[in-house]
């Protein structure tokens, strides 16, 4: 059994705590649907803040990664911290911005799928129809997100909850196993 250094011990504890906080706060948003979108956004910003701290700590506290990988993790952590602080400072504008981003992403994805379904040759007609249908669904969903703010906020909250629960579980697993969450780089 390999011994844990003091440096890796604090990183593991930090990872488990941050992952648990990410999951707990995400579950809070699901469990209390009457939370105002602004409150939900502030909770998510706090989770993003903790994830940013974890990225920076992983970059600083992981000796077995290349210097480049460590710097990338620190940089990504700093960017995540920056967005978390902006979101906490301006939650209402952050919600509108995220709804716009999600709506546009759905729209572009849908248009690309429809064009791909029409232009590309597929071995089976069902594959072509499925590609076109999923593109059309994305376009319709984008229309709802972009024109109905409440629906757009709902979609953004659901996407964020799912993403943060997955991220939290990954961070907890890494902390338990004594690994680091791998974004980029070589070991």
C-alpha positions as CSV (number, residue, x, y, z in Angstrom):
1,X,0.0,0.0,0.0
2,X,1.5,3.3,-0.9
3,X,1.9,6.0,1.7
4,X,0.1,9.3,1.3
5,X,2.1,12.5,1.6
6,X,0.7,15.4,3.5
7,X,0.3,17.2,0.2
8,X,-1.7,14.5,-1.4
9,X,-3.8,14.0,1.8
10,X,-5.0,17.6,1.8
11,X,-5.8,17.4,-1.9
12,X,-7.8,14.2,-1.5
13,X,-9.8,15.8,1.4
14,X,-10.4,18.9,-0.6
15,X,-11.6,16.9,-3.6
16,X,-14.0,14.9,-1.5
17,X,-15.4,18.0,0.2
18,X,-15.7,20.0,-3.1
19,X,-17.4,17.0,-4.9
20,X,-19.8,16.6,-2.0
21,X,-20.6,20.3,-2.0
22,X,-21.2,20.3,-5.8
23,X,-23.7,17.4,-5.5
24,X,-25.4,18.7,-2.3
25,X,-26.0,22.2,-3.8
26,X,-27.2,20.7,-7.1
27,X,-29.6,18.4,-5.3
28,X,-30.8,21.5,-3.3
29,X,-31.7,23.2,-6.6
30,X,-33.7,20.1,-7.7
31,X,-35.3,19.5,-4.3
32,X,-36.5,23.1,-3.9
33,X,-38.0,24.0,-7.2
34,X,-39.4,27.2,-5.9
35,X,-35.9,28.6,-5.6
36,X,-35.8,31.7,-7.7
37,X,-33.6,31.4,-10.8
38,X,-31.3,34.0,-9.3
39,X,-30.8,32.0,-6.1
40,X,-30.2,28.9,-8.2
41,X,-27.6,30.8,-10.2
42,X,-25.8,32.0,-7.1
43,X,-25.7,28.4,-5.8
44,X,-24.3,27.2,-9.1
45,X,-21.7,30.1,-9.0
46,X,-20.7,28.8,-5.5
47,X,-20.3,25.3,-6.9
48,X,-18.3,26.7,-9.9
49,X,-16.1,28.6,-7.4
50,X,-15.3,25.4,-5.5
51,X,-14.6,23.5,-8.7
52,X,-12.2,26.3,-9.8
53,X,-10.5,26.0,-6.5
54,X,-10.2,22.3,-7.0
55,X,-8.6,22.8,-10.4
56,X,-6.1,25.2,-9.0
57,X,-5.3,22.9,-6.1
58,X,-4.9,19.9,-8.5
59,X,-2.5,22.0,-10.6
60,X,-0.5,23.0,-7.6
61,X,-0.6,19.8,-5.6
62,X,0.0,17.1,-8.2
63,X,3.7,16.4,-8.6
64,X,3.4,13.6,-11.2
65,X,2.0,15.8,-14.0
66,X,4.1,17.7,-16.5
67,X,4.6,21.4,-15.7
68,X,2.5,22.3,-18.8
69,X,-0.5,20.2,-17.6
70,X,-0.2,21.7,-14.1
71,X,-0.2,25.2,-15.6
72,X,-3.2,24.4,-17.8
73,X,-5.2,23.2,-14.8
74,X,-4.3,26.3,-12.8
75,X,-5.3,28.5,-15.8
76,X,-8.6,26.7,-16.2
77,X,-9.3,27.0,-12.5
78,X,-8.6,30.7,-12.6
79,X,-11.0,31.1,-15.6
80,X,-13.7,29.1,-13.7
81,X,-13.2,31.3,-10.6
82,X,-13.5,34.4,-12.7
83,X,-16.8,33.2,-14.2
84,X,-18.1,32.2,-10.8
85,X,-17.3,35.7,-9.4
86,X,-19.0,37.4,-12.4
87,X,-22.0,35.2,-11.9
88,X,-22.3,36.0,-8.2
89,X,-21.9,39.7,-8.9
90,X,-24.5,39.7,-11.8
91,X,-26.7,36.6,-11.5
92,X,-29.7,38.0,-13.5
93,X,-27.5,38.9,-16.5
94,X,-25.7,35.5,-16.2
95,X,-29.0,33.7,-16.5
96,X,-30.0,35.6,-19.6
97,X,-26.5,35.0,-21.1
98,X,-26.6,31.2,-20.4
99,X,-30.1,31.0,-21.9
100,X,-28.9,32.7,-25.0
101,X,-25.8,30.4,-25.3
102,X,-27.9,27.3,-24.8
103,X,-30.5,28.4,-27.3
104,X,-28.0,29.3,-29.9
105,X,-26.1,26.0,-29.4
106,X,-29.2,24.0,-29.8
107,X,-30.1,26.0,-32.9
108,X,-26.7,25.5,-34.6
109,X,-26.6,21.9,-33.6
110,X,-30.0,21.3,-35.1
111,X,-29.3,23.1,-38.3
112,X,-26.0,21.2,-38.7
113,X,-27.8,17.9,-38.1
114,X,-30.5,18.6,-40.7
115,X,-28.0,19.7,-43.3
116,X,-25.9,16.6,-42.6
117,X,-29.0,14.4,-42.8
118,X,-29.9,15.9,-46.2
119,X,-26.5,16.0,-47.8
120,X,-24.7,12.9,-46.4
121,X,-25.3,9.4,-47.7
122,X,-26.2,6.9,-45.1
123,X,-26.3,3.1,-45.3
124,X,-29.9,3.0,-44.2
125,X,-32.7,5.5,-44.8
126,X,-33.6,5.2,-41.1
127,X,-30.3,6.7,-40.2
128,X,-30.9,9.7,-42.5
129,X,-34.4,10.2,-41.1
130,X,-33.2,9.9,-37.5
131,X,-30.4,12.6,-38.1
132,X,-32.9,15.0,-39.7
133,X,-35.5,14.3,-37.0
134,X,-33.0,15.0,-34.1
135,X,-31.9,18.2,-35.9
136,X,-35.5,19.3,-36.2
137,X,-36.2,18.6,-32.5
138,X,-33.1,20.6,-31.6
139,X,-34.3,23.5,-33.8
140,X,-37.8,23.5,-32.2
141,X,-36.3,23.2,-28.7
142,X,-34.0,26.1,-29.5
143,X,-37.0,28.1,-30.6
144,X,-38.7,27.5,-27.2
145,X,-35.5,28.3,-25.3
146,X,-34.9,31.5,-27.1
147,X,-38.5,32.8,-27.1
148,X,-39.7,31.6,-23.7
149,X,-37.4,32.8,-20.9
150,X,-39.0,30.6,-18.2
151,X,-38.5,27.5,-20.4
152,X,-35.0,28.6,-21.2
153,X,-34.1,29.0,-17.6
154,X,-35.6,25.6,-16.8
155,X,-33.4,24.0,-19.5
156,X,-30.3,25.8,-18.3
157,X,-30.9,24.8,-14.7
158,X,-31.4,21.1,-15.7
159,X,-28.3,21.1,-17.8
160,X,-26.3,22.7,-15.0
161,X,-27.6,20.3,-12.3
162,X,-26.7,17.3,-14.4
163,X,-23.3,18.6,-15.3
164,X,-22.4,19.5,-11.7
165,X,-23.6,16.3,-10.2
166,X,-21.5,14.4,-12.7
167,X,-18.5,16.7,-12.0
168,X,-19.0,16.3,-8.2
169,X,-19.1,12.5,-8.5
170,X,-15.9,12.5,-10.6
171,X,-14.1,14.8,-8.0
172,X,-15.3,12.6,-5.1
173,X,-14.1,9.4,-6.9
174,X,-10.7,11.0,-7.6
175,X,-10.4,12.0,-4.0
176,X,-11.3,8.5,-2.7
177,X,-8.9,6.8,-5.1
178,X,-6.1,9.3,-4.6
179,X,-6.2,10.3,-8.2
180,X,-6.7,13.7,-9.7
181,X,-9.5,14.7,-12.1
182,X,-7.9,14.7,-15.5
183,X,-8.7,17.5,-17.8
184,X,-5.7,17.6,-20.1
185,X,-2.1,16.6,-20.2
186,X,0.2,13.6,-19.8
187,X,1.0,11.9,-16.6
